[in-house]
Amino acid sequence: MRLSSAGSGTVARSPVHHPLFARYYARLSVGAETRLGMAGIRERLLAGLSGRVIEIGAGNGLNFGHYPAAVAEVVAIEPEPLLRKLALESALRVPVPVDVVPGVAEALPVKSEAFDAAVLSLVLCSVRDVTRALGEVRRVLRPGGEVRFFEHGRGGGRMMVLTQRTLDRTLWPAMSGGCHLARDPVAGLRDAGFELGPQRRVLLPERGPRLPTSYCALGTAWRPGEPAGRRP
């Protein structure tokens, strides 16, 4: 049964509401598909997935067109109303079934152990409680379920980390939809009890000046449990 983002009644006001940032992000992210090579990163992030997938923080839905045909269904969680509207429009243009659903990462509106894989794509920087969010990811994955992640965070040496932390304490979260620059997504996954798999550092832009947002990690993790034959 497919979920509906509309429901049968009135949907309460979203606890995440960043209309100015959402408009800016929607324009910037589309340009980044070619200018920063994000389309290729999305292909690597999602390659080989199958079964039921939950994508947390789907934004404007730019991942949707990159899911392989073996994926039976994507449930895409997006709390920001404007980005969710754009994600709904994106879902109508792709062959893989995608249900776009309102919700926050810290309280996912889905059943436990219902998914074969979870996708985290530039979302852990902006969730309010990383520990709770990753606990929810563990809850909704079946034992042995896979996490695919592409996240930016801390990196670049002492002075860059100091810059990231200073921005996090001042203007950056308010200007950037709650984004934080100095979080460590890989350590967060490890601390949440996930088994880390292959991962690699990605710099955005690959060539050019190093920015506080440049330091990214692309990789795989698993919820501990019996594997289902998809481990490398």
N, C-alpha and C positions, 0 to 999 in steps of 0.2 A: 504494500500500500504506500502510495506516495504522500508525502506531507504537503500541506498547503501553507503558504506564507500569509494568506489572507485570514484564514480561520472563519468561524461562523458568527463572530461578534466584533465589537470594537476593540482594536488593538491599543493597549495603553501606550502613553508617550514613552519613547525609548529612553533608557537611562544614559545612552551615549548619543550626544547631539552636537555635531561640529559642522554646521552647514558651510561656513566659509572654507574651512580646511578641506571638506569633502569635495567642493567644487575645484579647488586648486589641485588636490590629489588626483582627481579624475582626469584633468587635463595633463598633468605632469606624467602620470603613469602610462598613458597612451603613447606619448612621445618617447618614453624610456624603453618601449618594446624594441625599437630599432636603434635608437641613439646610444643606449647603455647595454644593449644585448639582452634585455630581460626576456624576450621571447625564447631565446635559446636556453636561458636558465630555467624557464618554466618547463620546457621540453625535458630537460635532464631531471628536474624535480619530480615529475609525474610519470616518467617512463616506467613501464612494467607494472603499473598498478592494475588491480582487478578487484571484482566484488563490490561491496558497498563501502563508500568512502565518505567521511565527514571532513569538510573543509571549514576551518575556524577562522573567522575574520576574512571573508571572501572579498571584501572591498567592492570594486565595480565589476568583478567577474572575469578578469583577464586570464585567469587560469583555465576557465571552463573549456575553451577551444583546444586545450592541450591534453585533456584526459584521453587515454587510449580507449579503444573500442571495448576492451575486456572489462572496463568498469561498468557495473550494472546500474549504479545509481550514485549520484553525489548529493548529499545534504549539505548545503552551504549556509553557514551561520554568519549573519552580518547585522550588527546592532545599529549602525548609523543609517538613518532613514534615506538620505539621498543616495548614498552608495548602494544601499539595498535595492532601491528602485532601478539603478543602473545595472546591478547584478541580475535582477529579474529580466531586464531587456536582453542582457547577454545570454541568459539561459535559454531564451527562445531561439537563439541562432546557432546552437550547437547540437550535434547528434546524440551525445550522451545525455540521459535524463538527469536534470539538475533541479532540485527543489531548494529555493532560496527562503530561508526561515529567519525571523527575528530572534535574537537571543544574545546573551553575553557568554564569554568563554568560561567565566567562573560558575555558571549555572546552565549547562547545555540542556536544551529542552528535548532530549532524546533518551531512549532507554539504555540501560547498562549493557555492555558487551554486545552491542548491535552492529558494530562496524569492523571491517577487515583492515582498514587503514585510516589514518588521520593525516591531514595536510595542514601544516603551519607555515604560512607564507607572509613574512613581514607583519606579524601580528603580536608576538610576545613583547615587542618594544612598547606597545600601547595598552596592554591589558592592565587592569588596576591591581590585580593580585596574581602574580606569575605562579606561585605555589598552588593556589586554588585552581587556576586554569589548567595546569598540567595534571593535577589530581583528577579533574573532570575528563581530560583526554584519556587517562588510564581507565577511568570508570567505563567510558563508552566503547573502548576497544575490547575485542575478544582477546583471551589469552594468546600471546604470540603475535598479536596485531602489530602492524607496522606504522611508524611515524615517519613522514617525509617532511623535512624542514628546510626553509631558506629564510634566514633571519640576520638582521644586522645587529651589531652590538659593540662591546668594548674592544679596543685594539689600537695599534699604531704607536706603542711606546708610551713612556711616562708622561710626556707633555700633552700628547693627544688625549690620553685617558683623563688627565687633569682638566683639559678643555671640555671633554664630554661630560664629566661630572659637574663642572661649573654651569654648563648650559642646562643640564638636567635640574639643577637647583634654582634656575632663574627663569628665562623666557621660553626655552624650547618646548616643554610640554604644552604650554598654553597656546603657542603658535602652531603646533604640529599635531593637533588632535590627540594629545595625551602621550605622544611618543617620548621614549627615553633612549638616550644614546649609549649609556654606559652599562647596560645590562649584559649579562653573559648567558646567552640562550643555551649553549651546550652544557654549561655547568648546571643550569636550571633543569634541563632534562635528566642529567645524571642524578641530581639531588632528589628528583621526583621518582626515582626508582626505575627509569628506563635503561635498557641495555643499549649502549651506543654502538652503531655500526660505522661503515665508511663515511667519512666526511672530508670536506676540503674547504680551504679559505678562498673566498671570492672577493675581489676588490671592484668597487663601482665608484667611478669609472675605472676600467682596467688600466688605462693609461691616462696620465694627466694628474692634476693636483689631488692629494689625499684630503678628504673631507671627514668631518666627524661621523658622517653616515656611511663611509666607504667600506667599513670592515664587516664582511658578511660570512656566514657559514652555511654551506649546502651539504646536507647529509641525511642519514637514516638512523632511526632508533627503533626499538621494539618494546612492547609491554612484555615483561617476563611471563613465561608460560610455555606450553607445548607449541612448537613451531608448526606451521601448516604447509611446509614444503616450499616456502618462498624465500628462505634465507639464502644469501649468496654463498 
